[in-house]
Amino acid sequence: MKHLETLPSKHCSTSECKHQRELKSVNRIKGQVGGIGNMLEQDRYCLDVIAQIRAARAALKTLETRILETHLRTCVIDAFKQPDAGAQDEKIQEILDLFRRYESE
């Protein structure tokens, strides 16, 4: 698993690409992960801990999907509204690079 590897930093060019709802999800996930740590400190039953880990993973997957959908519906669509084919190709390549980087997960 690749840790903390990121693509080159870029920012969404549209004001529609805001993630307020996703920030709430991140805070909820932080609480879940903190709860997992507490469970480990309290020597809770292994299967209960695993159930919480799986719930946190599912929440992260949902968060990832929502952020990708927002990106596609805002940043990518904006690129395709422009006459610049290079900007369009760049958005496609960014998504392909992201999926290739993590395709074994």
VODOMAR-553961 format. One line per field, with one value per residue (C-alpha): residue in one letter; x, y, z. Coordinates in nm, 2 decimals. Each point is the difference from the previous one (the first is absolute). Layout:
// residues N
r	[a ...]
x	[X ...]
y	[Y ...]
z	[Z ...]
//
This chain:
// residues 105
r	[m k h l e t l p s k h c s t s e c k h q r e l k s v n r i k g q v g g i g n m l e q d r y c l d v i a q i r a a r a a l k t l e t r i l e t h l r t c v i d a f k q p d a g a q d e k i q e i l d l f r r y e s e]
x	[0.00 0.13 -0.01 -0.03 0.08 -0.19 -0.03 0.15 -0.20 -0.27 -0.31 -0.35 -0.05 -0.37 -0.19 -0.24 0.27 -0.05 0.01 -0.19 -0.20 0.31 0.18 -0.29 0.07 0.37 -0.08 -0.23 0.27 0.26 -0.24 -0.03 0.38 0.04 -0.26 0.20 0.31 -0.21 -0.12 0.35 0.11 -0.29 0.09 -0.34 -0.10 0.19 -0.31 -0.16 0.31 0.00 -0.36 0.08 0.30 -0.22 -0.26 0.28 0.12 -0.35 -0.04 0.34 -0.12 -0.32 0.19 0.24 -0.29 -0.18 0.32 0.07 -0.36 0.03 0.33 -0.16 -0.31 0.20 0.37 -0.02 -0.32 0.15 0.31 -0.23 -0.19 0.33 0.13 0.34 0.05 0.31 -0.20 -0.24 0.28 0.16 -0.31 -0.04 0.37 -0.03 -0.28 0.18 0.32 -0.20 -0.16 0.32 0.19 -0.24 -0.14 0.12 -0.21]
y	[0.00 0.34 0.25 0.37 0.01 0.27 0.14 0.34 0.27 0.17 0.19 -0.02 0.29 0.02 0.15 -0.30 -0.24 0.05 -0.28 0.11 -0.32 -0.20 0.19 -0.11 -0.36 0.03 0.12 -0.30 -0.23 0.15 -0.09 -0.35 -0.05 0.15 -0.24 -0.29 0.12 0.02 -0.36 -0.12 0.17 -0.16 -0.34 -0.04 -0.32 -0.03 -0.05 0.31 0.20 -0.15 0.09 0.37 -0.01 -0.12 0.27 0.26 -0.14 0.01 0.36 0.08 -0.17 0.20 0.32 -0.09 -0.06 0.33 0.20 -0.18 0.07 0.37 0.02 -0.16 0.22 0.33 0.00 -0.25 0.14 0.35 -0.12 -0.15 0.32 0.17 -0.01 -0.10 -0.37 0.00 0.08 -0.28 -0.25 0.11 -0.07 -0.35 -0.07 0.11 -0.24 -0.29 0.07 0.00 -0.34 -0.15 0.10 -0.18 -0.28 -0.28 0.12]
z	[0.00 -0.09 0.28 -0.03 -0.37 -0.17 -0.35 -0.06 0.19 -0.20 0.10 -0.15 -0.23 0.06 0.30 -0.02 0.12 0.37 0.25 0.30 0.02 -0.04 0.28 0.23 -0.11 0.07 0.35 0.05 -0.13 0.23 0.29 -0.13 -0.02 0.34 0.13 -0.15 0.19 0.32 -0.06 -0.04 0.32 0.18 -0.14 -0.16 -0.18 -0.32 -0.22 0.14 -0.09 -0.35 -0.04 0.08 -0.24 -0.27 0.07 -0.02 -0.33 -0.14 0.11 -0.17 -0.32 0.00 0.06 -0.29 -0.23 0.08 -0.05 -0.33 -0.11 0.09 -0.19 -0.31 0.02 0.05 -0.09 -0.29 -0.15 0.02 -0.19 -0.27 -0.04 -0.10 -0.36 0.13 -0.08 0.21 0.32 -0.09 -0.05 0.33 0.20 -0.16 0.07 0.36 0.07 -0.18 0.20 0.32 -0.08 -0.12 0.31 0.22 -0.22 0.22 0.29]
//
